[in-house]
Amino acid sequence: MRDSTLFKCGGLTIGLLATAFFGPASAAEPNQAPRAADVRYDDLNLLHREDVDRLQARVRRAARAVCSEDTRDITLQAKARQCRAAALESAQTQVQVAIAARRSGEAQAFNSVRIKAPPR
């Protein structure tokens, strides 16, 4: 009985060490793009066209980062383009709300736009 207890504990220890060394089995691949990003605009004055353009550029860069596919596979590249288009479309509402709030003088509880990739 004592040997089986030692074996159970030893197996548990090996499992914990393997998880610590290799990481959990459900961990994302290290080269996989993040599925969401926050684009801050608290340093911009959205009453000025140049700053609105800067925000739009930041949103586009974030969409590229969130939906990137580092591949030569044409199918995956097309999916990445569709992902970017969907992420940009969903972000535009937030951008427009931020601009409208700034123009009306409303105080905002947020200062960033959330860029999210659609579910895979």
N, C-alpha and C positions, 0 to 999 in steps of 0.2 A: 504494500500500500504506500509505503514511504517513497518508493521509486516512482510510482505513478504521479504522486504529488510533485515530485521534483521535475518530472517530465512536463507536467502541465505548466508549472511555473517557468521552466526553461523555454518552453514553446512560446509562452507569453512574452518573455524577455526578448527572444529572437524576433518575434513579431514587432515589438515596440522599436527594437534597434533597426529593423528593416524599414519601418515607416519613417523613423527619424533620418535614416541615411538616404533613402530613395524618395521620400515624400509620400503623401497619401495617394492611393490609386486614382482618385477622382480629381487630382490637381490638374489645372489647365497646362497645356504645353507652353514652354517658356517663349516660343516664337509666335504664339497666338496673340492677335491684337486684342486690346481691351474692348469690351462690348459697350462701354459708355464713358463719357468724359464731360467734365464741367468746363465751360468757357466763361471766364470772368470778364466783366465789363465795367467794374467799379472805377477803373482808371480812365474811362472814356466819357466824353460829354456827348450823349446821343442827340443833342440838338444840332451838332455840327455834322455835316455830310461826311467829312473825312473820317470822323470817329465811327460813324455808322459803317462806312466802308471797311475800316479796321476790324470792327466786330464781325462783319460778314466774312472777311478773310480768315479770322480766327475760327469761325464756325466751319468753314470749308476745310481748313487744316485738320480740325478735330474729327470731322466726318471721314476724311482720308485715313486718319490714324485708327479710328474705331472700326472702319470697314476695309482695312488693308488686306490684300492677298499678295504675298510675295511669291508669285508663281508665273510660269509661262503658259499655264493651262488656260486656254481661251474660255472655257466654261466657268472656271473659278474667277477669272477676270471680269466676266459679264456679271456674275453674282456680286462681286465687289462693287461694280458700278451701280447695280440696282440697290445694294445696301446703302451706298453713299447718297443716292437720290432720295431714298426713304428717310434717311437720317436728316438730310438737309430740309426736306419738306416738313418733318415734324418739328425741327428747330425754328423754322421761319415764324410760326405762330408765337413762340416765346420771344423772338427778336422783335416782332411787331408790337407785342404787349409792352415790352420794355421801352420801346421808342414812344409809344402812345402815353405811357405813364410819365415818362420824362417830359414830354411836351405839355401834359396837363398839370405838371407839378406835383403829382401824387408821390407820396413816399412809398417805396417798395420794400418788401420784406426779403427780397432776394436780389442778388447781384451777379447772377450767372445764368447761362443757358445750358440746359442738359442735352447733350448729343447722345442718342442711343441708337445702337444698331438694332434692326428688327430681329425677331427670333429666327433662329436658323431652321 
